[in-house]
């Protein structure tokens, strides 16, 4: 305990050190060299110097997360009921862009919003920027109307990323990318600064939340970071932001340097991993088309820069088509193509039947566990020539809902194995219930394991929803082999010789023993031991 005292002191003092360092930075940046103070430019563009559209957007996302999804409660937020499953589930289509899957998910997106949204809002401005225009001169120059229009634009972009992105998406990231795209076109260098600022803000936030991190080596379930990216939703959001920025630049006739735009676009898309084109090979394998993705990033940066070129040279004189018009046309075609690809995907009606015969029903949901079953959501899309690649088996805790056209493996089998027990919330607007899914069993030494999975709803007894195959102990004991198998009321031992079962019996109770086929089995708190002729060895370990 004495050695941990300095570490605990450092942990307690670290947040104070961060606050003091930030205060010192604010003091240094007050403009003591005669330059403007940091907030002075903000007052020229924002009412009272505050980006109110950004503030309202952040508050709206937090309201959805904590009030509708139940974020912050034990078990986390309700996720399945707020995903964009299909056009046949309007609630999910409306809420998906503003809902989130976890505390970390919403925090990451809000950090991006806090950094990029003010840049976009600054370019839009609460006050008119055209020379000779005055605030309140008409409805469009009214600062409060302009704040409202910014928020309306945020909502519309969010709905667009839900409606025209394939897959059961959830999260505000598409809108964050739209902020980034708008900032790239209108304030290219500032957007690069914002990328750096995002890292600084993120580091400061997490350092304040967790000033001391102790890492230990452990076995855990992980997937590649790029396999969790909703790349099409991100790309759609980025392009919508770019097009909105192009409209603003053109309407004000204020063209930024196209080389700056090229550089800002390339840095942004690379930093945000928009090159991560991937597909499924199996439930644990993915393929990353990094080469094609990288080439696409260079092409995208070039097209966006060309659309912002100040000198609009002709490309096809016969039809009076300029290079800038062609570039804008390419961007519009890409947006249209991304949207059209999503339409058949979001029209699909999947087989939302439970993944196994056993499961627990919670209103319109069914919660169960299964292994190596086809992912019905991925398999629901028929694409000629790609049918085999769309048949992906999955294992884990599965939540289905026929009414919501939902089928999701909410907890991978590996994660449940490493944690033993996990809470799974289900629900909708105005209600939620949390079930506990637990996995318990035995793992044999130098071999596999056998186990059972239970779903425990809040108002009923736990129900067994899965039973693994028997497992054989690799060691040979006095010429005999031992098999451990799950049965209705526990686990059973079987002793065999020459592939013939010679004795079976129940697994002994805690601190008791039993003899089968000349082998004595004894169980303690965590282990199952076997002894023959005075030799004792551990053959299995309890998983709980």
C-alpha positions in Angstrom: 0.0 0.0 0.0 2.9 2.4 0.8 4.3 2.1 -2.7 0.9 3.0 -4.3 0.6 6.3 -2.3 2.7 8.4 -4.7 0.7 7.0 -7.7 -2.6 7.9 -6.1 -1.3 11.4 -5.3 -0.3 11.9 -8.9 -3.7 10.7 -10.1 -5.5 13.2 -7.8 -3.2 16.1 -8.7 -3.1 15.5 -12.5 -6.6 17.1 -13.3 -5.5 20.2 -11.3 -2.2 20.3 -13.3 -4.2 20.2 -16.6 -6.5 23.0 -15.5 -3.5 25.1 -14.4 -1.7 24.5 -17.7 -4.8 25.5 -19.7 -5.1 28.6 -17.6 -1.5 29.5 -18.3 -2.1 28.9 -22.0 -5.1 31.2 -22.0 -3.1 33.9 -20.2 -0.3 33.7 -22.8 -2.8 33.9 -25.7 -4.6 36.9 -24.5 -3.0 39.1 -27.2 -0.5 40.8 -25.0 1.7 41.7 -28.0 -0.9 44.2 -29.3 -2.8 41.7 -31.5 -6.5 40.9 -31.2 -7.6 38.8 -28.3 -8.6 35.2 -29.3 -12.3 35.9 -28.8 -12.4 39.2 -30.7 -12.8 37.6 -34.2 -15.6 35.4 -32.8 -17.6 38.4 -31.7 -17.5 39.6 -35.3 -19.2 36.4 -36.6 -21.1 35.0 -33.6 -23.8 36.5 -31.4 -22.1 37.3 -28.1 -19.1 35.4 -29.5 -20.7 32.0 -29.0 -21.3 29.5 -31.9 -24.9 28.9 -30.9 -25.6 26.5 -33.7 -22.8 24.2 -32.5 -24.1 24.5 -28.9 -27.6 23.5 -29.9 -26.3 20.6 -32.0 -24.3 19.3 -29.1 -27.3 19.6 -26.7 -29.6 17.9 -29.2 -27.2 14.9 -29.5 -26.9 14.7 -25.7 -30.7 14.8 -25.4 -31.1 11.9 -27.7 -28.4 9.9 -26.0 -29.4 10.4 -22.4 -33.2 11.0 -22.7 -34.2 8.7 -25.5 -31.5 6.0 -25.4 -30.9 5.9 -21.7 -27.2 6.6 -21.9 -25.3 6.6 -18.6 -27.6 3.9 -17.1 -26.3 0.5 -16.1 -25.9 -1.6 -19.3 -25.4 1.4 -21.5 -27.7 3.0 -24.1 -30.4 1.2 -26.1 -28.8 0.7 -29.6 -30.9 -1.7 -31.7 -34.0 0.3 -31.5 -32.3 3.5 -32.8 -30.4 2.1 -35.8 -31.3 2.8 -39.4 -32.4 -0.7 -40.2 -34.5 0.0 -43.3 -37.0 2.4 -44.8 -39.6 0.1 -43.3 -38.5 1.3 -39.8 -38.9 5.1 -39.9 -38.0 5.7 -36.3 -34.5 4.3 -36.8 -34.1 6.3 -40.0 -34.9 9.5 -38.2 -32.9 8.9 -35.0 -29.9 6.9 -36.3 -27.7 10.0 -37.1 -28.3 11.5 -33.7 -28.0 8.3 -31.6 -24.9 6.5 -30.4 -23.8 3.0 -29.4 -21.7 3.8 -26.3 -20.3 6.6 -24.1 -17.0 6.5 -26.0 -18.9 6.7 -29.3 -20.9 9.8 -28.4 -17.8 11.4 -26.8 -15.7 10.9 -29.8 -18.3 12.4 -32.2 -19.0 15.4 -29.9 -15.3 16.2 -29.6 -15.2 16.3 -33.4 -18.3 18.5 -33.4 -16.8 20.9 -30.9 -13.7 21.3 -33.1 -15.1 21.4 -36.7 -18.7 22.7 -36.3 -17.5 26.2 -35.0 -15.3 26.5 -38.1 -18.2 25.7 -40.4 -20.5 28.0 -38.4 -17.8 30.8 -38.5 -17.7 30.6 -42.3 -21.6 30.7 -42.4 -21.6 33.5 -39.8 -24.5 34.8 -37.7 -24.1 38.2 -39.3 -24.2 39.0 -43.1 -20.8 39.2 -44.7 -21.7 40.9 -47.9 -20.5 44.6 -48.0 -23.4 47.0 -47.4 -25.6 44.3 -45.7 -26.9 44.9 -42.2 -28.2 42.6 -39.5 -32.1 42.5 -39.4 -32.2 44.1 -42.8 -34.3 41.1 -44.0 -35.1 37.7 -42.7 -32.0 36.1 -44.2 -29.7 38.6 -42.4 -31.4 38.1 -39.1 -28.8 36.5 -36.8 -31.3 34.3 -35.0 -32.7 33.1 -38.3 -29.2 32.3 -39.5 -28.5 30.3 -36.3 -31.7 28.4 -36.9 -30.8 27.7 -40.5 -27.5 26.3 -39.4 -29.3 23.9 -37.0 -31.8 23.0 -39.8 -28.8 22.2 -42.1 -27.3 19.9 -39.4 -30.6 18.0 -39.1 -31.0 17.7 -42.8 -27.5 16.4 -43.3 -28.1 13.9 -40.5 -31.3 12.6 -42.1 -29.5 12.4 -45.5 -26.7 10.2 -44.0 -29.3 7.9 -42.4 -31.6 7.6 -45.5 -28.9 7.3 -48.1 -26.2 5.2 -46.4 -26.4 1.4 -46.6 -26.5 -0.6 -43.4 -27.8 -0.3 -39.9 -25.9 2.8 -39.1 -25.9 4.8 -35.9 -23.9 7.9 -34.9 -23.3 11.6 -35.6 -20.1 11.0 -37.5 -21.6 11.7 -40.9 -22.6 15.2 -39.8 -19.1 15.7 -38.3 -17.7 14.8 -41.7 -20.1 17.3 -43.3 -18.7 20.0 -40.9 -15.2 19.0 -42.0 -16.1 19.2 -45.7 -17.7 22.6 -45.3 -14.7 23.8 -43.4 -12.3 22.5 -46.0 -13.9 24.4 -48.8 -14.5 27.7 -47.0 -11.5 27.8 -44.5 -9.0 25.2 -45.8 -6.0 26.1 -43.6 -8.2 26.6 -40.5 -9.6 23.1 -41.2 -6.0 21.7 -41.0 -5.5 23.5 -37.7 -8.8 22.0 -36.6 -7.5 18.5 -37.2 -4.6 19.2 -34.9 -6.8 20.9 -32.4 -9.1 17.8 -32.4 -6.2 15.7 -31.2 -5.3 18.2 -28.6 -8.9 18.5 -27.3 -9.3 14.7 -27.3 -6.0 14.2 -25.4 -6.9 16.9 -22.9 -10.4 15.5 -22.3 -9.3 11.9 -21.8 -6.3 12.9 -19.7 -8.7 14.8 -17.4 -11.1 11.9 -17.3 -8.5 9.2 -16.8 -5.2 10.9 -15.7 -3.6 7.5 -14.8 -3.9 4.4 -17.0 -2.6 1.0 -15.9 -2.4 -1.4 -18.8 -2.1 -5.2 -18.4 -1.6 -7.9 -21.0 -4.8 -9.9 -21.4 -6.7 -11.9 -23.9 -9.6 -9.9 -25.4 -11.8 -9.7 -28.4 -10.8 -7.0 -30.9 -11.6 -6.2 -34.5 -9.5 -4.0 -36.9 -10.1 -0.3 -36.3 -10.9 0.2 -39.9 -13.6 -2.5 -39.9 -15.7 -0.4 -37.5 -15.8 2.6 -39.9 -19.1 3.5 -41.6 -17.1 4.7 -44.6 -20.0 5.3 -46.9 -21.9 7.4 -44.4 -18.7 9.4 -43.7 -18.0 9.9 -47.4 -21.6 11.0 -48.0 -21.4 13.5 -45.1 -18.1 14.9 -46.3 -19.3 15.4 -49.9 -22.5 17.0 -48.7 -20.4 19.4 -46.7 -18.2 20.1 -49.6 -21.1 20.9 -51.9 -22.7 23.2 -49.3 -19.4 25.0 -49.0 -19.1 25.3 -52.8 -22.5 26.9 -52.8 -21.5 29.4 -50.1 -18.2 30.3 -51.8 -19.9 30.8 -55.1 -22.7 32.9 -53.7 -20.2 35.2 -52.0 -17.6 35.0 -54.8 -14.8 34.4 -52.3 -12.7 31.7 -53.8 -9.9 30.2 -51.6 -6.7 29.0 -53.1 -7.3 25.6 -54.8 -3.8 24.3 -53.7 -4.8 25.0 -50.1 -8.1 23.2 -50.7 -6.2 20.2 -52.2 -3.9 20.0 -49.3 -6.6 20.4 -46.7 -8.8 17.8 -48.4 -6.0 15.2 -48.6 -4.9 15.7 -45.0 -8.5 15.4 -43.8 -9.4 12.3 -45.7 -6.2 10.5 -44.8 -6.4 11.5 -41.1 -10.0 10.3 -41.0 -9.2 7.0 -42.7 -11.5 7.5 -45.6 -9.2 5.2 -47.6 -10.4 2.2 -45.6 -12.4 0.4 -48.2 -13.1 -3.1 -46.7 -15.4 -6.1 -46.9 -16.2 -9.2 -44.9 -14.5 -12.6 -45.4 -16.0 -14.2 -42.4 -17.2 -13.3 -38.9 -13.6 -12.8 -37.8 -11.8 -11.9 -41.1 -11.9 -8.7 -43.2 -10.1 -7.5 -46.3 -8.8 -3.9 -46.6 -8.5 -2.5 -50.1 -5.9 0.0 -49.1 -4.4 0.5 -52.5 -7.6 1.4 -54.2 -8.7 3.5 -51.2 -5.5 5.5 -51.3 -5.8 6.2 -55.0 -9.3 7.4 -54.4 -8.2 9.9 -51.8 -5.8 11.6 -54.2 -8.5 11.7 -56.9 -11.0 13.1 -54.4 -8.6 15.9 -53.3 -7.9 16.8 -56.9 -11.6 17.0 -57.9 -12.5 19.1 -54.9 -9.6 21.5 -55.6 -10.5 21.8 -59.2 -14.1 22.7 -58.2 -12.5 25.6 -56.2 -10.1 26.9 -58.9 -10.4 30.6 -59.1 -9.7 30.6 -62.9 -12.5 28.7 -64.6 -10.9 27.4 -67.8 -13.0 25.7 -70.5 -12.8 21.9 -70.6 -15.1 21.2 -73.6 -15.6 24.4 -75.5 -18.2 23.0 -77.8 -20.7 22.5 -75.0 -19.4 25.4 -72.9 -18.3 23.1 -70.1 -15.7 24.5 -67.8 -13.3 22.5 -65.6 -15.0 23.8 -62.4 -18.4 22.8 -63.7 -17.1 19.4 -64.6 -15.6 18.9 -61.2 -18.8 19.9 -59.4 -20.7 17.5 -61.7 -18.3 14.7 -60.7 -19.0 15.4 -57.0 -22.7 15.5 -57.6 -22.5 12.2 -59.5 -20.6 10.6 -56.7 -23.2 11.7 -54.1 -26.0 10.5 -56.4 -24.2 7.1 -56.9 -23.6 6.7 -53.1 -27.2 7.5 -52.4 -28.6 5.1 -55.1 -26.5 2.2 -53.9 -28.0 2.7 -50.4 -31.7 2.6 -51.6 -32.0 -1.1 -52.5 -30.0 -2.0 -49.3 -32.4 0.0 -47.2 -35.4 -1.5 -48.9 -34.4 -5.0 -48.0 -36.7 -7.1 -45.7 -34.6 -9.5 -43.7 -35.5 -12.7 -41.9 -35.8 -11.3 -38.4 -36.6 -14.7 -36.9 -34.6 -15.6 -33.8 -31.2 -17.1 -34.5 -32.0 -20.2 -32.4 -35.1 -22.1 -31.2 -34.5 -20.8 -27.6 -34.6 -17.1 -26.7 -36.1 -14.6 -24.3 -38.8 -12.3 -25.6 -38.9 -8.7 -24.4 -41.9 -7.1 -26.1 -41.1 -7.1 -29.8 -37.5 -8.2 -29.2 -36.0 -11.6 -28.9 -32.6 -12.0 -27.1 -30.7 -15.2 -27.6 -27.2 -16.7 -28.2 -26.0 -18.7 -31.2 -22.7 -19.8 -32.9 -21.8 -19.9 -36.5 -25.2 -18.8 -37.8 -25.6 -16.7 -41.0 -25.8 -12.9 -40.3 -29.3 -12.3 -41.7 -28.7 -8.6 -42.1 -25.7 -9.0 -44.3 -27.2 -12.0 -46.1 -30.4 -10.0 -46.8 -28.8 -8.1 -49.7 -28.7 -9.9 -53.1 -25.9 -8.6 -55.3 -25.1 -10.6 -58.5 -21.7 -12.2 -58.3 -21.2 -11.4 -54.6 -23.7 -13.7 -53.0 -21.1 -15.9 -51.5 -19.2 -13.0 -50.0 -22.4 -11.7 -48.4 -23.0 -15.0 -46.5 -21.2 -14.3 -43.2 -21.5 -16.5 -40.2 -21.5 -14.9 -36.8 -21.4 -16.0 -33.1 -22.6 -14.2 -30.0 -25.5 -12.5 -28.3 -28.1 -11.8 -31.0 -31.1 -9.4 -30.8 -33.9 -9.6 -33.3 -37.1 -7.7 -33.9 -39.5 -8.5 -36.7 -41.4 -5.2 -36.2 -38.2 -3.2 -36.5 -36.7 -5.4 -39.3 -33.7 -5.8 -37.0 -31.1 -8.5 -36.7 -27.9 -7.7 -34.8 -25.1 -9.6 -33.0 -24.8 -7.1 -30.2 -22.1 -8.9 -28.3 -19.5 -11.1 -30.1 -18.9 -14.6 -28.6 -15.3 -13.7 -27.8 -16.3 -10.7 -25.8 -18.9 -12.7 -23.8 -16.3 -15.4 -23.1 -13.7 -12.9 -21.8 -16.2 -11.0 -19.6 -18.4 -13.9 -18.5 -21.5 -11.7 -18.1 -22.8 -8.7 -19.9 -25.9 -6.4 -19.7 -27.9 -6.0 -22.9 -30.5 -3.2 -23.0 -33.4 -3.2 -25.4 -36.2 -0.7 -25.9 -37.5 2.2 -27.8 -38.8 5.7 -27.3 -40.0 6.0 -23.7 -39.0 2.5 -22.5 -36.1 0.2 -21.9 -35.4 -3.1 -20.2 -32.0 -4.7 -19.5 -31.3 -8.4 -19.7 -28.2 -10.1 -18.3 -26.5 -12.6 -20.6 -24.0 -14.9 -18.8 -21.7 -17.7 -19.9 -20.4 -20.3 -17.5 -18.8 -23.7 -18.0 -15.5 -25.6 -17.9 -12.3 -25.4 -19.9 -10.1 -28.5 -19.9 -6.4 -28.2 -19.5 -4.6 -28.0 -22.9 -7.9 -28.4 -24.7 -11.3 -26.8 -25.4 -14.2 -25.9 -23.3 -17.9 -26.6 -22.8 -20.4 -24.1 -21.5 -23.9 -22.9 -21.2 -25.3 -19.4 -22.0 -28.2 -17.9 -20.0 -30.4 -14.9 -20.6 -31.8 -13.4 -17.4 -34.6 -10.9 -18.0 -35.5 -8.4 -15.2 -38.9 -9.9 -14.3 -38.4 -13.6 -14.9 -36.1 -16.5 -14.1 -33.0 -17.0 -16.2 -33.4 -19.1 -19.4 -30.8 -21.3 -20.9 -30.5 -20.4 -24.6 -27.3 -22.3 -25.6 -25.4 -25.4 -24.8 -22.0 -26.2 -26.2 -20.8 -29.6 -27.4 -19.0 -32.0 -25.0 -15.3 -31.6 -24.6 -12.7 -34.4 -24.2 -9.7 -34.1 -21.8 -6.5 -34.5 -23.9 -4.7 -36.4 -21.1 -5.0 -40.2 -20.9 -5.6 -41.4 -17.3 -4.8 -45.0 -16.6 -5.6 -45.9 -20.2 -8.9 -44.0 -20.1 -10.3 -40.8 -21.6 -12.5 -38.4 -19.8 -15.3 -36.3 -21.5 -17.1 -33.4 -19.9 -20.6 -32.7 -21.2 -23.4 -30.3 -20.3 -26.7 -31.8 -19.3 -30.0 -30.4 -18.2 -29.2 -30.0 -14.5 -25.4 -29.3 -14.7 -22.5 -31.2 -16.2 -21.7 -34.9 -16.6 -18.5 -36.9 -16.6 -18.0 -39.8 -18.9 -15.0 -42.3 -18.7 -14.2 -44.3 -21.8 -11.8 -47.1 -22.8 -11.1 -47.9 -26.5 -13.9 -45.5 -27.5 -16.4 -47.4 -25.3 -18.0 -45.6 -22.4 -17.4 -47.5 -19.2 -18.9 -45.1 -16.6 -20.9 -41.9 -16.4 -21.9 -39.7 -13.5 -22.7 -36.2 -12.4 -19.9 -33.7 -11.8 -19.2 -33.7 -8.1 -20.5 -30.8 -6.0 -18.1 -28.2 -4.5 -15.5 -29.8 -2.2 -16.9 -33.3 -2.9 -15.5 -36.2 -4.9 -16.8 -39.1 -7.0 -15.2 -42.2 -8.5 -15.9 -43.3 -12.1 -14.1 -46.1 -14.0 -11.3 -46.2 -11.4 -10.7 -42.5 -11.5 -11.4 -40.2 -8.5 -12.7 -36.8 -9.4 -12.6 -34.0 -6.8 -13.8 -30.4 -7.3 -12.8 -27.3 -5.4 -13.7 -23.6 -5.9 -12.1 -23.3 -9.4 -10.6 -26.6 -10.5 -11.6 -30.2 -11.3 -8.9 -32.7 -10.3 -8.5 -36.3 -11.2 -6.4 -38.9 -9.3 -5.4 -42.4 -10.2 -3.0 -44.6 -8.1 -1.9 -41.7 -5.9 -1.2 -39.4 -8.8 -3.4 -36.2 -8.9 -3.6 -33.7 -11.7 -5.9 -30.8 -12.7 -8.0 -31.6 -15.8 -10.4 -28.7 -16.0 -10.9 -25.1 -14.7 -14.2 -23.4 -13.9 -15.3 -20.6 -16.2 -17.6 -18.1 -14.6 
